[in-house]
Amino acid sequence: MNETHTTAAVQNYLDDLAGVRGDSPAEPIIRSLLARAVERLHLLCASLLHRSYPRLVRAPLNLQAEEVLSAVVERLLKAMRATRPQTVRQFFGLANQHIRWELNDLARRLDQQTPAVPLDGLLPAPATSDSGLSENASRMLAAIEELPEGEREVFSLVRIQGMSQTETADLLGVSVKTIQRRLNRSLLLLAETLSDLQPDLQGPGET
């Protein structure tokens, strides 16, 4: 699917949605919007799942990106009754937020379902976050969150979610050179903050 056409189509739906008053008339527009954006949403789900939550892909959960997508679409249907993003950037930002919330919820449920084991003779497990990330990966996530907004957004889309620089440029409505500049600056800032972890600055979930 042509990414430029997808971006334009999504913006058209958002423009239509902005003129709607009330929930019921908006429902068909929201569903059409999500149907048009489904391939991009699937890509975001798959990228984040495999890069930052790889343990959810393994047994016993064996989670598939399609399952995440289904749950996220339901989340967005409910969220967009109250929240009306005005731009493509805001829409995919909202989608990103709900993808992370869904994966975090699944990770917490998996932790709660893990059976207790005897402690005798066992070494303490390494410190991890509720998403199953290592301590170093959690530090990386914190450092990424502290990046300036433009650099943080580009780093997340390119290095964490696996989008190409061209796709990211289309999504954000900027040139590829701007994406390259922001990405390079984000890497320099992260290198300064996480100098003790170099050269492992490939992104969270890859440790």
SULGINOR-V479799 format. One record per run of one state. SS is the DSSP state (a for helix, b for strand, c for the rest). FROM is the first residue (numbers start at 0). TO is the last residue. If there is no record, write none. Layout:
ss-><SS;SS>
from-><FROM;FROM>
to-><TO;TO>
//
This chain:
ss-><c;a;c;a;c;a;c;a;c;a;c;a;c;b;c;b;a;c;a;c;a;c;a;c;a;c>
from-><0;2;18;23;36;37;52;53;56;64;79;87;113;127;128;133;134;145;148;160;164;172;175;193;194;197>
to-><1;17;22;35;36;51;52;55;63;78;86;112;126;127;132;133;144;147;159;163;171;174;192;193;196;206>
//
